[in-house]
């Protein structure tokens, strides 16, 4: 085995260790001082399983949207591949502030599968756009049906929730402009070339950048000709987010909170989600719990609110974090094993 291939295997092994370490650390910080075992013992297991199943379907829906765009670009994507990209997005979004690590991690795993960077970036941007559109529509619906309660919240940090709405709407506008406006896309191309010049041009840098940009614009044009694909992605994103927001309802029922109807939870959770999802905290840790206390005050009895919040974070964040990290580790280990087996055959 040559030095380069051996180094690649060592880097893969180190990545697996870091992945496991990050999972343990985030879970420890999330559950520090909280009795999740006690909450689970006192909960109805069928409702808890419903919450877990909703998150499993959420991950599958995310993978389906990614596969749709990649197939549009001419790639054949297996179920294992689409779930790997979905796992990468959830895991690294959960452990990085403002969920900034998800897409770079997905790009990394796609590059490992020899997908073009331009096609990968286009795919992830379209998936993000459909997700953000669904999130904003559901969030605005929640605000309308709650008669603007989010803007009348009282508390030391209540101002962050209206700010969250503004940030998410701005993200959608930017994505739409980049994807479907030639002039704005050209501006970003000029900006990219300017950055290349600032850091120093290496032979072929300009050509590679322009070639990637041309491929990206070609992929965007392909989406315009296949609007039905984006429409199906948008429908899937709505289903995905409805499943995610329903977890709190399942957890409320699990602890015996029967006076809370599903739609009330859906519109409340949608408003909370869009308010905290872009805040610069890993998994919106801390502020999500604070938001629960504000948004669900008066909806869930005070004696049950802590249990509902804890179960919801377990089903919608902690358990998916473990599952996505474990799934990534298993798929990475399988890839390393296949590469090692292939290298032994080449040596023979």
C-alpha positions as CSV (number, residue, x, y, z in Angstrom):
1,X,0.0,0.0,0.0
2,X,1.5,3.3,-1.0
3,X,2.0,6.2,1.4
4,X,-0.8,8.4,-0.1
5,X,-3.4,5.6,0.3
6,X,-2.2,4.7,3.8
7,X,-2.5,8.4,4.8
8,X,-6.1,8.5,3.4
9,X,-7.1,5.5,5.6
10,X,-5.5,7.1,8.7
11,X,-7.4,10.4,8.0
12,X,-10.6,8.4,7.7
13,X,-10.0,6.6,11.0
14,X,-9.3,9.9,12.7
15,X,-12.4,11.4,11.2
16,X,-14.5,8.6,12.7
17,X,-13.0,9.2,16.2
18,X,-13.7,12.9,15.9
19,X,-17.2,12.2,14.8
20,X,-17.8,10.0,17.9
21,X,-16.2,12.5,20.2
22,X,-18.3,15.4,18.9
23,X,-21.5,13.3,19.3
24,X,-20.7,12.4,23.0
25,X,-19.7,16.1,23.8
26,X,-22.9,17.6,22.3
27,X,-25.1,15.0,24.0
28,X,-23.4,15.7,27.3
29,X,-23.9,19.4,27.0
30,X,-27.5,18.9,25.9
31,X,-28.5,16.6,28.8
32,X,-26.3,17.9,31.5
33,X,-28.4,17.9,34.7
34,X,-31.5,16.6,32.9
35,X,-33.2,13.3,33.8
36,X,-34.0,12.0,30.4
37,X,-34.3,8.4,31.8
38,X,-36.9,9.5,34.3
39,X,-38.9,11.3,31.6
40,X,-38.9,8.2,29.4
41,X,-39.9,6.0,32.3
42,X,-43.0,8.1,32.9
43,X,-44.0,8.5,29.2
44,X,-46.3,6.4,27.1
45,X,-43.9,4.4,24.9
46,X,-46.2,4.3,21.9
47,X,-46.3,8.1,21.6
48,X,-42.6,8.3,22.1
49,X,-42.1,5.8,19.3
50,X,-44.4,8.0,17.1
51,X,-42.1,10.9,17.7
52,X,-39.0,8.8,16.8
53,X,-40.7,7.5,13.7
54,X,-41.5,11.1,12.6
55,X,-37.9,12.0,12.8
56,X,-36.8,8.9,10.9
57,X,-39.2,9.9,8.1
58,X,-37.9,13.4,8.3
59,X,-34.4,12.2,7.5
60,X,-35.7,10.0,4.6
61,X,-37.6,13.0,3.1
62,X,-34.4,15.1,3.3
63,X,-32.5,12.4,1.4
64,X,-35.2,12.1,-1.2
65,X,-35.0,15.8,-2.0
66,X,-31.2,15.6,-2.4
67,X,-31.5,12.6,-4.7
68,X,-34.1,14.3,-6.9
69,X,-31.7,17.1,-7.8
70,X,-28.8,14.8,-8.3
71,X,-30.7,12.6,-10.6
72,X,-31.8,15.7,-12.6
73,X,-28.1,16.3,-13.1
74,X,-27.6,12.8,-14.4
75,X,-26.3,10.9,-11.3
76,X,-27.6,7.6,-10.1
77,X,-28.0,7.8,-6.3
78,X,-28.6,4.8,-4.1
79,X,-30.7,4.8,-0.9
80,X,-27.5,4.5,1.2
81,X,-25.9,7.4,-0.6
82,X,-28.9,9.7,-0.1
83,X,-29.1,8.8,3.6
84,X,-25.4,9.5,4.0
85,X,-25.9,13.0,2.7
86,X,-29.0,13.4,4.9
87,X,-27.1,12.2,8.0
88,X,-24.2,14.5,7.2
89,X,-26.4,17.5,6.9
90,X,-28.3,16.8,10.2
91,X,-25.2,15.9,12.2
92,X,-22.9,18.7,11.3
93,X,-25.7,21.3,11.3
94,X,-26.5,20.2,14.9
95,X,-23.0,20.6,16.2
96,X,-22.1,24.0,14.5
97,X,-23.4,27.5,15.2
98,X,-26.3,28.6,12.9
99,X,-26.2,25.2,11.3
100,X,-23.3,26.3,9.1
101,X,-21.5,23.0,9.0
102,X,-24.2,20.9,7.4
103,X,-23.7,21.8,3.7
104,X,-19.9,21.8,3.7
105,X,-20.0,18.3,5.2
106,X,-22.4,17.2,2.6
107,X,-20.2,18.6,-0.2
108,X,-17.3,16.7,1.3
109,X,-19.1,13.4,1.2
110,X,-20.4,14.1,-2.3
111,X,-16.9,14.8,-3.5
112,X,-15.8,11.5,-2.0
113,X,-18.4,9.9,-4.2
114,X,-16.9,11.8,-7.2
115,X,-19.8,14.2,-7.8
116,X,-19.0,17.5,-9.4
117,X,-18.8,20.4,-7.0
118,X,-21.0,22.6,-9.1
119,X,-23.7,19.9,-9.3
120,X,-23.4,19.2,-5.6
121,X,-23.6,22.9,-4.7
122,X,-26.6,23.4,-6.9
123,X,-28.4,20.4,-5.4
124,X,-27.8,21.5,-1.8
125,X,-28.9,25.1,-2.6
126,X,-32.2,23.8,-4.2
127,X,-32.8,21.6,-1.2
128,X,-32.1,24.5,1.2
129,X,-34.4,26.8,-0.8
130,X,-37.3,24.3,-0.7
131,X,-36.8,23.7,3.0
132,X,-36.6,27.5,3.8
133,X,-39.7,28.2,1.7
134,X,-41.7,25.6,3.6
135,X,-40.3,26.8,7.0
136,X,-41.2,30.4,6.3
137,X,-44.7,29.6,5.0
138,X,-45.5,27.4,8.0
139,X,-43.9,29.9,10.4
140,X,-46.0,32.8,9.0
141,X,-49.1,30.6,9.2
142,X,-48.3,30.0,12.8
143,X,-47.9,33.7,13.5
144,X,-51.2,34.5,11.7
145,X,-53.2,31.9,13.6
146,X,-51.6,32.9,16.9
147,X,-52.6,36.5,16.1
148,X,-48.9,37.7,16.2
149,X,-48.1,36.4,19.7
150,X,-44.5,36.1,18.7
151,X,-44.2,39.8,18.6
152,X,-45.7,40.3,22.0
153,X,-43.6,37.8,23.9
154,X,-42.3,39.1,27.3
155,X,-38.8,38.1,28.4
156,X,-35.2,39.2,28.6
157,X,-34.4,37.6,25.2
158,X,-37.8,37.7,23.6
159,X,-36.5,40.1,20.9
160,X,-34.5,37.3,19.2
161,X,-37.6,35.6,17.9
162,X,-38.8,38.4,15.5
163,X,-35.1,38.7,14.4
164,X,-35.2,35.0,13.5
165,X,-38.1,35.6,11.1
166,X,-36.2,38.4,9.3
167,X,-33.1,36.3,8.9
168,X,-34.9,33.3,7.4
169,X,-36.9,35.5,4.9
170,X,-33.6,37.2,3.9
171,X,-32.0,33.8,3.2
172,X,-34.9,32.8,0.9
173,X,-34.6,36.1,-1.1
174,X,-30.9,35.6,-1.5
175,X,-31.2,32.0,-2.6
176,X,-33.9,32.9,-5.1
177,X,-31.8,35.6,-6.6
178,X,-28.7,33.5,-6.9
179,X,-30.6,30.6,-8.5
180,X,-32.8,32.4,-10.9
181,X,-31.3,35.9,-11.6
182,X,-28.5,35.9,-14.2
183,X,-27.3,39.3,-13.1
184,X,-27.0,38.5,-9.4
185,X,-25.4,35.1,-10.2
186,X,-22.9,37.1,-12.4
187,X,-22.2,39.3,-9.5
188,X,-21.3,36.3,-7.3
189,X,-19.1,35.0,-10.2
190,X,-17.2,38.4,-10.3
191,X,-16.9,38.3,-6.5
192,X,-15.4,34.8,-6.6
193,X,-12.8,35.8,-9.2
194,X,-12.0,38.9,-7.1
195,X,-11.3,36.6,-4.1
196,X,-9.1,34.4,-6.2
197,X,-7.1,37.4,-7.3
198,X,-6.7,38.6,-3.7
199,X,-5.4,35.3,-2.4
200,X,-3.1,34.8,-5.5
201,X,-3.9,33.1,-8.7
202,X,-2.4,29.7,-9.3
203,X,-2.2,28.1,-12.8
204,X,-5.6,26.9,-13.8
205,X,-7.6,28.5,-10.8
206,X,-9.5,31.0,-13.0
207,X,-10.3,28.3,-15.6
208,X,-11.5,25.8,-13.0
209,X,-13.7,28.4,-11.3
210,X,-15.3,29.6,-14.5
211,X,-15.9,26.0,-15.6
212,X,-17.6,25.2,-12.3
213,X,-19.7,28.3,-12.5
214,X,-20.7,27.5,-16.1
215,X,-21.7,24.0,-14.9
216,X,-23.7,25.5,-12.0
217,X,-25.6,27.9,-14.4
218,X,-26.3,25.0,-16.7
219,X,-27.8,23.0,-13.7
220,X,-29.9,26.0,-12.7
221,X,-31.2,26.3,-16.3
222,X,-32.0,22.6,-16.1
223,X,-34.1,23.2,-13.0
224,X,-36.0,26.0,-14.8
225,X,-37.0,23.5,-17.5
226,X,-38.1,21.0,-14.9
227,X,-40.1,23.1,-12.5
228,X,-42.2,20.1,-11.5
229,X,-39.0,18.7,-9.8
230,X,-38.8,21.7,-7.5
231,X,-42.5,21.6,-6.9
232,X,-42.2,18.0,-5.7
233,X,-39.2,19.0,-3.5
234,X,-41.3,21.8,-2.0
235,X,-44.2,19.4,-1.2
236,X,-41.7,17.0,0.4
237,X,-40.2,19.8,2.5
238,X,-43.7,20.7,3.8
239,X,-44.2,17.0,4.8
240,X,-40.7,16.9,6.3
241,X,-41.3,20.0,8.5
242,X,-44.9,18.9,9.5
243,X,-43.4,15.6,10.7
244,X,-40.7,17.5,12.6
245,X,-43.1,20.0,14.2
246,X,-45.5,17.1,15.2
247,X,-42.8,15.6,17.5
248,X,-43.8,18.0,20.3
249,X,-47.4,16.9,19.9
250,X,-46.5,13.3,20.2
251,X,-44.3,14.0,23.3
252,X,-47.1,16.1,24.9
253,X,-49.5,13.1,24.5
254,X,-46.8,10.8,25.8
255,X,-46.8,12.6,29.2
256,X,-50.6,12.8,29.4
257,X,-51.2,16.3,28.0
258,X,-54.5,15.5,26.2
259,X,-56.0,19.0,26.1
260,X,-53.6,20.2,23.4
261,X,-54.7,19.8,19.8
262,X,-52.3,19.0,16.9
263,X,-52.8,22.2,14.9
264,X,-52.1,24.4,17.9
265,X,-48.8,22.5,18.4
266,X,-48.0,22.7,14.7
267,X,-48.4,26.4,14.3
268,X,-46.6,27.1,17.7
269,X,-43.7,24.9,16.9
270,X,-43.4,26.3,13.3
271,X,-43.2,29.8,14.8
272,X,-40.6,28.7,17.3
273,X,-38.5,26.9,14.7
274,X,-38.2,29.7,12.3
275,X,-37.3,32.1,15.1
276,X,-34.4,30.0,16.4
277,X,-33.1,28.0,13.5
278,X,-30.6,30.7,12.3
279,X,-29.3,31.8,15.7
280,X,-25.5,31.3,16.2
281,X,-25.8,28.4,18.6
282,X,-25.2,24.6,17.9
283,X,-28.6,23.1,17.6
284,X,-30.0,26.4,18.9
285,X,-29.1,25.0,22.3
286,X,-30.4,26.9,25.3
287,X,-32.6,29.4,23.3
288,X,-34.8,26.5,22.1
289,X,-35.6,25.6,25.7
290,X,-36.1,29.2,26.6
291,X,-38.5,29.5,23.6
292,X,-40.5,26.5,24.8
293,X,-41.1,28.3,28.1
294,X,-42.3,31.4,26.2
295,X,-44.2,29.9,23.3
296,X,-46.0,27.1,25.3
297,X,-46.8,29.2,28.4
298,X,-50.5,28.8,28.9
299,X,-50.8,25.9,26.4
300,X,-49.1,23.2,28.4
301,X,-49.6,22.9,32.2
302,X,-46.5,24.1,34.1
303,X,-46.0,20.7,35.7
304,X,-45.8,19.0,32.3
305,X,-43.9,21.6,30.3
306,X,-40.4,20.4,31.4
307,X,-41.1,16.8,30.6
308,X,-42.6,17.7,27.1
309,X,-39.6,19.9,26.4
310,X,-37.1,17.2,27.5
311,X,-38.8,14.5,25.5
312,X,-39.0,16.7,22.4
313,X,-35.3,17.5,22.5
314,X,-34.5,13.8,23.0
315,X,-36.7,12.7,20.0
316,X,-36.0,15.6,17.7
317,X,-32.3,16.3,18.5
318,X,-30.4,14.0,20.7
319,X,-31.5,10.6,19.3
320,X,-31.3,11.8,15.6
321,X,-27.8,13.1,16.5
322,X,-26.7,9.7,17.7
323,X,-28.4,8.0,14.7
324,X,-26.9,10.3,12.1
325,X,-23.4,10.1,13.7
326,X,-23.6,6.3,13.9
327,X,-24.9,6.1,10.4
328,X,-22.1,8.3,9.0
329,X,-19.5,6.3,11.0
330,X,-20.8,3.0,9.7
331,X,-21.0,4.2,6.1
332,X,-17.5,5.7,6.3
333,X,-16.1,2.5,7.9
334,X,-17.7,0.5,5.0
335,X,-16.1,2.7,2.5
336,X,-12.7,2.4,4.1
337,X,-13.0,-1.3,4.2
338,X,-14.0,-1.4,0.5
339,X,-11.0,0.9,-0.4
340,X,-8.6,-1.3,1.6
341,X,-10.0,-4.4,0.0
342,X,-9.6,-2.9,-3.5
343,X,-6.0,-1.8,-2.7
344,X,-5.1,-5.4,-1.6
345,X,-6.5,-6.7,-4.9
346,X,-4.4,-4.2,-6.8
347,X,-1.3,-5.2,-4.9
348,X,-2.0,-8.8,-5.7
